[in-house]
Amino acid sequence: MRRRFAAVAVAAVVAWCVVPLRAADQPGQHAETFEKQVPVRFDYLLFLPQDYGKDSAKKWPLIVFLHGSGERGTDVNLVKKHGPPKIVENKPDFPFVVVSPQCPPSKSWNSFELNALLDDVLAKYHVDKDRVYLTGLSMGGFGTWAWAMQSADRFAAIAPICGGGDPTMVRRLRDMPVWVFHGGADPIVPVERSRTLVEALKEAGNTKVKYTEYPGVGHDSWTKSYDNPELYDWFLSHKRSDRPAGEGERGKRRPKAESKKG
């Protein structure tokens, strides 16, 4: 039988959704589980900064991190191998809430399932919906591109690392701040995958795209990227509300405010 995490309890069915009982809002990183009858189920690492909860009115920025194919499985602690969930183990004052889901074995990231997880996180924790940031490496880099293209209005900025995606869909990210990273000698995901998307973004009119290519670096372009404090400052410099209103969730156009006539 699969070992359960001690901190997780499961609530009863509410309508069609099965939701875990809320764990104590204690700072630090610990395991959580999200599950729906669809079925959608994720084990994920949740990091809360050491000052989380001291001011009940404060809303925190959120980083969602998508790992690579090597961390898929049923042991959520594998997700601590790289990126933000590794960093926060030794940085209790990291100024973001961090959610790091684990992709099940033999699966890839699914944007619709991830949206369900994000809905649950936003409902349960003190997160600023205007400052939700998305990043991922390798398979998670592909997942970052795909999820952002499918649900651009959910994120304030994204940072895909050694990933790739469909260049015909980047028009949906025309107004999105994007910082792309890739190793120039990557033997696993060719660097052209990122170069092509960056050029497509520019052609679509995106003036906020940044591209960092590491000459001579192989597939591990994430260590330098996540160890760079400028990345987190860059995240915090962007808010979703800074962008023009675009496509709303579920693909519907956000309604325009009605003008008031005196």
C-alpha positions as CSV (number, residue, x, y, z in Angstrom):
1,M,0.0,0.0,0.0
2,R,1.3,3.4,-0.9
3,R,2.6,5.3,2.1
4,R,0.4,8.2,3.1
5,F,1.9,11.5,4.3
6,A,1.3,12.0,8.0
7,A,0.3,15.6,7.6
8,V,-2.5,14.9,5.1
9,A,-6.1,14.0,5.9
10,V,-8.9,13.6,3.3
11,A,-12.2,15.3,3.6
12,A,-15.6,14.0,2.5
13,V,-17.0,14.6,-0.9
14,V,-18.3,18.1,-1.4
15,A,-20.5,18.2,-4.6
16,W,-18.2,16.5,-7.2
17,C,-14.9,17.4,-5.6
18,V,-12.8,15.6,-3.1
19,V,-10.6,18.1,-1.2
20,P,-7.9,17.3,1.4
21,L,-8.4,18.8,4.8
22,R,-6.4,21.9,5.3
23,A,-3.1,21.3,7.0
24,A,-1.9,23.7,9.7
25,D,-0.5,26.9,8.1
26,Q,3.0,26.3,9.5
27,P,6.0,27.9,7.8
28,G,8.4,25.6,6.0
29,Q,8.1,23.0,3.3
30,H,5.9,19.9,3.7
31,A,3.9,17.4,1.6
32,E,0.3,17.9,0.6
33,T,-2.2,16.0,-1.6
34,F,-4.8,17.3,-4.0
35,E,-7.5,15.0,-5.4
36,K,-10.7,15.2,-7.5
37,Q,-13.0,12.5,-8.7
38,V,-12.3,13.4,-12.4
39,P,-9.8,12.0,-11.4
40,V,-7.1,14.6,-10.7
41,R,-4.6,13.8,-8.0
42,F,-1.3,15.4,-7.2
43,D,1.1,15.1,-4.3
44,Y,3.0,18.4,-4.0
45,L,5.5,20.2,-1.9
46,L,4.1,23.3,-0.2
47,F,6.5,25.9,1.1
48,L,5.2,28.7,3.3
49,P,7.7,31.5,4.3
50,Q,8.7,31.8,7.9
51,D,6.5,35.0,8.3
52,Y,3.5,33.4,6.7
53,G,0.4,33.9,8.8
54,K,1.8,36.6,11.1
55,D,-0.3,39.2,9.3
56,S,-3.6,37.6,8.3
57,A,-4.3,40.3,5.8
58,K,-1.0,39.8,3.9
59,K,-1.2,38.1,0.5
60,W,2.0,36.3,-0.7
61,P,3.4,35.9,-4.2
62,L,3.3,32.3,-5.5
63,I,5.8,30.4,-7.6
64,V,4.5,27.2,-9.2
65,F,7.4,24.9,-10.1
66,L,7.2,22.1,-12.6
67,H,10.0,19.5,-12.4
68,G,11.6,17.4,-15.2
69,S,10.9,13.8,-16.2
70,G,13.5,12.4,-13.8
71,E,11.4,13.5,-10.8
72,R,8.2,11.8,-11.8
73,G,7.0,9.1,-9.5
74,T,5.3,8.4,-6.1
75,D,7.9,9.9,-3.8
76,V,7.2,13.6,-3.6
77,N,10.6,14.2,-2.0
78,L,12.2,13.6,-5.4
79,V,10.9,17.0,-6.4
80,K,13.5,18.6,-4.0
81,K,16.3,17.6,-6.3
82,H,16.3,20.9,-8.3
83,G,14.9,24.4,-8.4
84,P,12.8,26.3,-5.9
85,P,11.9,23.3,-3.7
86,K,15.6,22.6,-3.3
87,I,16.4,26.2,-2.5
88,V,13.7,26.7,0.1
89,E,15.1,23.8,2.2
90,N,17.8,26.1,3.4
91,K,16.0,29.5,3.0
92,P,13.1,29.7,5.4
93,D,12.8,33.4,4.5
94,F,12.3,32.8,0.8
95,P,9.7,35.5,0.0
96,F,7.3,33.3,-2.0
97,V,4.8,30.6,-1.3
98,V,6.1,27.7,-3.5
99,V,3.9,24.9,-4.8
100,S,5.9,22.0,-6.5
101,P,3.6,19.2,-7.7
102,Q,4.9,15.8,-8.6
103,C,3.9,14.4,-12.0
104,P,2.7,10.7,-11.7
105,P,4.8,8.0,-13.3
106,S,4.8,7.8,-17.1
107,K,2.7,10.9,-17.5
108,S,3.4,14.4,-18.7
109,W,2.1,17.8,-17.4
110,N,-1.5,18.4,-18.1
111,S,-2.7,22.0,-18.2
112,F,-6.3,21.3,-17.2
113,E,-5.2,19.2,-14.2
114,L,-2.7,21.8,-13.1
115,N,-5.5,24.5,-13.3
116,A,-7.5,22.4,-10.9
117,L,-4.6,22.2,-8.5
118,L,-4.0,26.0,-8.8
119,D,-7.7,26.7,-8.1
120,D,-7.4,24.6,-4.9
121,V,-4.2,26.4,-3.8
122,L,-5.6,29.8,-4.3
123,A,-8.7,28.9,-2.3
124,K,-6.8,27.6,0.6
125,Y,-3.7,29.8,1.1
126,H,-3.0,33.5,1.5
127,V,-1.8,34.0,-2.1
128,D,-1.9,37.2,-4.2
129,K,-3.7,36.2,-7.4
130,D,-2.1,39.1,-9.1
131,R,1.4,37.7,-8.4
132,V,1.3,34.1,-9.5
133,Y,4.5,33.0,-11.3
134,L,5.2,29.8,-13.3
135,T,8.5,28.1,-14.0
136,G,9.8,24.7,-14.9
137,L,12.7,22.8,-16.3
138,S,13.0,20.3,-19.2
139,M,9.7,18.4,-19.2
140,G,8.6,21.2,-16.8
141,G,9.8,23.8,-19.3
142,F,7.5,22.3,-21.9
143,G,4.8,22.2,-19.3
144,T,5.4,25.9,-18.5
145,W,5.0,26.9,-22.1
146,A,1.9,24.7,-22.7
147,W,0.1,25.8,-19.5
148,A,0.8,29.5,-20.0
149,M,-0.4,29.3,-23.6
150,Q,-3.6,27.6,-22.5
151,S,-4.2,29.9,-19.4
152,A,-2.2,33.0,-19.9
153,D,-4.4,35.1,-17.7
154,R,-3.5,33.1,-14.6
155,F,0.1,34.2,-14.5
156,A,2.0,37.4,-13.9
157,A,5.2,36.1,-15.5
158,I,6.7,32.8,-16.6
159,A,10.3,31.4,-16.8
160,P,10.6,28.2,-18.9
161,I,14.0,26.5,-18.7
162,C,15.3,24.2,-21.5
163,G,11.8,23.5,-22.7
164,G,9.9,24.0,-25.9
165,G,6.5,24.3,-27.4
166,D,4.3,25.2,-30.3
167,P,5.4,28.5,-31.9
168,T,2.1,29.0,-33.6
169,M,0.5,29.5,-30.1
170,V,2.8,32.1,-28.7
171,R,0.5,34.9,-29.8
172,R,-1.5,34.1,-26.6
173,L,1.6,35.3,-24.7
174,R,2.0,38.6,-26.6
175,D,1.7,40.6,-23.4
176,M,3.3,38.1,-21.0
177,P,6.6,38.8,-19.3
178,V,8.7,35.8,-20.3
179,W,12.3,34.9,-19.3
180,V,13.6,31.9,-21.3
181,F,16.8,30.0,-20.3
182,H,18.6,27.3,-22.3
183,G,22.1,25.8,-22.5
184,G,23.8,26.4,-25.9
185,A,25.1,22.8,-26.0
186,D,22.0,21.0,-24.7
187,P,22.1,17.4,-26.1
188,I,18.6,16.5,-24.7
189,V,16.4,19.5,-25.7
190,P,18.0,21.3,-28.7
191,V,18.5,25.0,-28.0
192,E,16.6,25.8,-31.2
193,R,13.4,24.9,-29.3
194,S,13.8,28.0,-27.1
195,R,15.3,30.2,-29.8
196,T,12.3,29.5,-32.1
197,L,9.8,30.4,-29.4
198,V,11.7,33.6,-28.5
199,E,11.7,34.7,-32.1
200,A,8.0,33.9,-32.4
201,L,7.2,35.9,-29.3
202,K,9.1,38.9,-30.8
203,E,7.3,38.5,-34.1
204,A,4.0,38.4,-32.2
205,G,4.8,41.8,-30.7
206,N,6.0,40.7,-27.2
207,T,8.4,43.4,-26.0
208,K,8.8,41.8,-22.5
209,V,10.6,38.6,-23.5
210,K,14.1,38.0,-22.2
211,Y,16.4,35.2,-23.4
212,T,19.5,33.8,-21.6
213,E,21.6,31.2,-23.4
214,Y,24.6,29.7,-21.7
215,P,27.4,29.0,-24.2
216,G,28.8,25.5,-23.8
217,V,26.3,24.5,-21.2
218,G,24.4,21.2,-21.6
219,H,21.0,20.2,-20.4
220,D,21.5,21.5,-16.9
221,S,20.8,25.2,-17.6
222,W,18.5,25.3,-14.5
223,T,21.1,25.4,-11.7
224,K,22.5,28.7,-12.8
225,S,19.1,30.1,-13.5
226,Y,17.5,29.2,-10.2
227,D,20.6,30.2,-8.3
228,N,20.4,33.7,-9.8
229,P,18.6,36.1,-7.4
230,E,17.8,38.4,-10.4
231,L,15.2,35.8,-11.5
232,Y,13.2,36.3,-8.3
233,D,13.5,40.1,-8.4
234,W,12.3,39.9,-12.0
235,F,9.3,37.9,-11.0
236,L,8.4,40.4,-8.2
237,S,8.6,43.3,-10.7
238,H,5.6,42.0,-12.6
239,K,1.9,41.8,-11.7
240,R,-0.9,40.3,-13.8
241,S,-2.8,43.6,-13.5
242,D,0.0,45.4,-15.4
243,R,-1.0,43.6,-18.6
244,P,-3.9,44.6,-20.9
245,A,-7.0,42.5,-20.3
246,G,-7.0,39.4,-22.6
247,E,-8.7,36.1,-22.8
248,G,-10.3,35.1,-19.5
249,E,-10.3,31.7,-17.9
250,R,-12.3,29.1,-19.8
251,G,-11.4,31.0,-23.0
252,K,-14.0,33.8,-22.6
253,R,-13.2,37.4,-23.2
254,R,-13.0,39.4,-20.0
255,P,-16.0,41.8,-19.9
256,K,-15.4,45.4,-20.4
257,A,-16.4,47.8,-17.7
258,E,-19.6,49.6,-18.5
259,S,-19.3,53.3,-18.9
260,K,-21.4,55.4,-16.5
261,K,-23.3,58.3,-18.0
262,G,-24.3,61.2,-15.7
